[in-house]
């Protein structure tokens, strides 16, 4: 009697070593590093792929970060398409002052909007390397972060069923509004916060840049800024009251204030265009310390927020992610006995350097419009110092580009 061969039992599903929560620059950089190191990981993202690839965000990447991505094969399109900036301009008291920080530091900014970088990183991880990324998940929860078998659960958008993913470590990269940092709580970490007491009206205009560099307008009516995003789109900022309603700012009012606050002798008028984004950002910073607890490790805005005053947010996120990705890859290669406790200590010195510089620069940019004669006077003193003192200029240039900010 012939008997059919009994089917061999199927292998149990492979437990990913790392779950990455959040598919922004930090989470996707961590995921790409792990994938390149043959570490199983799963990326969970609450938004759709289309959303994260179009969401307007930061656009200035410091050269050290670009070179670090290049070393990992993650910067090909960036290097091909990004513009580079090595100068900025201060417009103050009706005069323009160009500051060539690239010549002083030897480094540049790469102008590459965050949605393009996110698109590149998703393609590298999911499309080329076949990495596991799950979009549109809901109700993300963390479990057992203080044990050796943590897990993440979520609701599947297609089936409405709860899914649990067991792992060895969790990378919390889900930003300022994400859930992962709430699991540290006040009993496990402290959150240091600074509120600037000002707002910025963030604008995107369908208009070619009116300058070849970043322009800072220091004006009694309020700060203003011009930042190129592409040959056809320009980012502008206008200081406004915190919590202001963007609808208070008509097209005519926006352009009138921009022309006034960015005016200086010898400068051409701004090129106007349709406003395709208009939102108010309340300027504040925070730092969560330590950036980890148990098997949960925070990176990017989940761990610290830097107001866009000095364009440091995405650069800090990439710094965290590069350190965390390498640490997790080593951790998984060495086994669960490996120690990741040094991660937070490695990140925080740069975090605090960038926070301090952002606060210093804010006082320079907003002092004139503060209504306080003392703040206005000290802001002018700072600006004159970096424009006239070679030593002060060199120090400012290195901090502005993030060079020489050691751990």
Buried (B, 14 or more C-beta within 10 A) or exposed (E): EEEEEEEEEEEEEEEBBBBBBBBBBBBBBBBBBBBBBEBBBBBBBBBEBEBBBEEBBBBBBBBBBBEBBEEBEBBEBBBEEBBBBBBBBBBBEEEBBEBEBBEBBEBBBBBBBBBBBBBBBBBBBBEEEEBBBBBBBEEBEBBBBEEEEBBBBBBEEEEEEEEEBBBBBBBBBBBBEBBBBEBBEEEBBEBEEBEBEBBBBBBBBEBEBBBEBBBBBBBEEBBBBBBBBBEEBBBBBBBBBBEBEBEEBEEEEBBEBBEEBBBBEEBEEBEBBEBEEBEBBBBBBBBBBBBBBBBBBBBBBBBBBBBBBBBBBBBBBBBBBBBBBBBBBBBBEEEEEEEBEEBBEBBBEBBBBBBEBBBBBBBBBBBBBBEEEEBBEBBBEBBEBBBEEEEBBBBBBBBBBBBBBEE
